[in-house]
Amino acid sequence: MGSAPRRAGHAGVGHSRGAAGRRRYRRRGDRPGGARPLCRHPATAPEVSTQPGFFHVVYTTRALRRFRSDPVPDEVLFQLFDAAIRAPSGQNAQDWRFIIVRDRRVKERMQEWALQAWQRYAERFPDIDSLPRSQRLSLRSVEHLARNFSDVPVVVIVCGLRGRHTTPGGSIFPAVQNMLLAARALGLGGSIFNLALGDRETLRQLLGIPESNEIFCALPLGYPSDRHGPVRRKPVKDVVFEERWGQRWAFAQAQPDEGWQARWLPAEEG
Ligand SMILES: Cc1cc2nc3c(=O)[nH]c(=O)nc-3n(C[C@H](O)[C@H](O)[C@H](O)COP(=O)(O)O)c2cc1C
C-alpha cells in the first residue's frame, strides 16, 4: 500500500501554493473558498464563505432526485449558469443554450414522459426490494423523481447547435458538470434526468426551441431532501492504464479501492 490517505488540510495536494500565490489570490479577490462575495452586488450574491472546497464538492456531487419545495432564488440560479458558461467548448463556440423551466404545465408533460419511460425501465427489475441496497435506493430515487417531476422547483433544459461539433455532447456536458458542481457547492442538488425527454419534439414546440438546436439533457434542480455524496465509483486502478491498453498502473494498484476521498471528507461523510 502506498502513502496513507490523509484528511484535507494535511495532504500535500491542494496546499502547495506558496505565499506569493496566496498574495496573488488576495489581489484578484477570487481566493478559493474565501469570505468575499463573488460579485459587485453582495446583497444578492449567494453566500460563499461557508462553501466546501473543490475536492469535497467533487467527491460528494451525486445524483440527487428528491427535493424540498423551497424555490431556488434567481441569484443562486445565476451563479450556476455563470459557472456553467466557464466550461470549454470546441472552437470556443459556446453554442450551449439553457432554458429555465418553472411552468408546471410543461413539467407535467415531462412527468408523463418520465413515468412512461420509468415503467418501461422498471420491467427489467421485477423485484427492486431484493436488490443490493445502493441499487435499490438509486432506483427508488429515479422512480420518485419520475412520479413527482412536476413538483421539482426548477428544470433546466440544455440545448446546443445540431451538428456543430464532431464530438456530439462534448461541448455541452462540460458546462452541465460545471453547473452540477456549482449546485452542490451552494447546497443544491440535481442530476441529468433524460427520462423526462421522452418526446423531444413536443418539448421543442412547447418551449419554442428552433430546429437548429438539439435538446441534450434535462436537469431537475432544487434544495435536496436527500444527502450529498459520497460518490462511489470503480477504483482508479481498474480504469486507468499506463502506456498501453490493459497495462496496470502500479501507483494506482497501491492505493485504497475507495480512493483518496478520506483526505477531503469529514469522517461522517466518508
Ligand atoms: C448522459 C446522461 C444521461 C442520464 N440520464 C439519466 C436519466 O434519464 N435518469 C436518471 O435517473 N439518471 C440519469 N443520469 C444520471 C446517472 O444515472 C447518474 O449520474 C449515475 O447513476 C451516477 O449516480 P451517482 O452520482 O448518484 O452515483 C444520466 C447521466 C448522464 C451522464
The ligand as a MOL file (V3000), in Angstrom:
LIG
                    3D

  0  0  0     0  0            999 V3000
M  V30 BEGIN CTAB
M  V30 COUNTS 31 33 0 0 0
M  V30 BEGIN ATOM
M  V30 1 C -25.9160 11.4260 -20.3750 0
M  V30 2 C -26.5520 11.0610 -19.0580 0
M  V30 3 C -27.8990 10.7350 -19.0140 0
M  V30 4 C -28.5150 10.4150 -17.8080 0
M  V30 5 N -29.8550 10.1360 -17.7880 0
M  V30 6 C -30.4520 9.8230 -16.6230 0
M  V30 7 C -31.8450 9.5300 -16.5980 0
M  V30 8 O -32.5450 9.5550 -17.6050 0
M  V30 9 N -32.4110 9.2110 -15.4050 0
M  V30 10 C -31.6830 9.1710 -14.2570 0
M  V30 11 O -32.2530 8.8710 -13.2060 0
M  V30 12 N -30.3600 9.4670 -14.2450 0
M  V30 13 C -29.7370 9.7790 -15.4140 0
M  V30 14 N -28.3930 10.0870 -15.4100 0
M  V30 15 C -27.6560 10.1250 -14.1150 0
M  V30 16 C -26.8900 8.8350 -13.8640 0
M  V30 17 O -27.7680 7.7650 -13.6700 0
M  V30 18 C -26.0410 9.0490 -12.6080 0
M  V30 19 O -25.1640 10.1120 -12.8480 0
M  V30 20 C -25.2500 7.8110 -12.2640 0
M  V30 21 O -26.1200 6.7620 -11.9540 0
M  V30 22 C -24.3440 8.0350 -11.0770 0
M  V30 23 O -25.1080 8.3640 -9.9570 0
M  V30 24 P -24.4170 8.8760 -8.6000 0
M  V30 25 O -23.6220 10.0820 -8.9720 0
M  V30 26 O -25.5630 9.2200 -7.6820 0
M  V30 27 O -23.5530 7.7900 -8.0900 0
M  V30 28 C -27.7680 10.4020 -16.6020 0
M  V30 29 C -26.3970 10.7280 -16.6510 0
M  V30 30 C -25.7990 11.0650 -17.8480 0
M  V30 31 C -24.3300 11.4380 -17.8590 0
M  V30 END ATOM
M  V30 BEGIN BOND
M  V30 1 1 1 2
M  V30 2 1 2 3
M  V30 3 2 2 30
M  V30 4 2 3 4
M  V30 5 1 4 5
M  V30 6 1 4 28
M  V30 7 2 5 6
M  V30 8 1 6 7
M  V30 9 1 6 13
M  V30 10 2 7 8
M  V30 11 1 7 9
M  V30 12 1 9 10
M  V30 13 2 10 11
M  V30 14 1 10 12
M  V30 15 2 12 13
M  V30 16 1 13 14
M  V30 17 1 14 15
M  V30 18 1 14 28
M  V30 19 1 15 16
M  V30 20 1 16 17
M  V30 21 1 16 18
M  V30 22 1 18 19
M  V30 23 1 18 20
M  V30 24 1 20 21
M  V30 25 1 20 22
M  V30 26 1 22 23
M  V30 27 1 23 24
M  V30 28 2 24 25
M  V30 29 1 24 26
M  V30 30 1 24 27
M  V30 31 2 28 29
M  V30 32 1 29 30
M  V30 33 1 30 31
M  V30 END BOND
M  V30 END CTAB
M  END
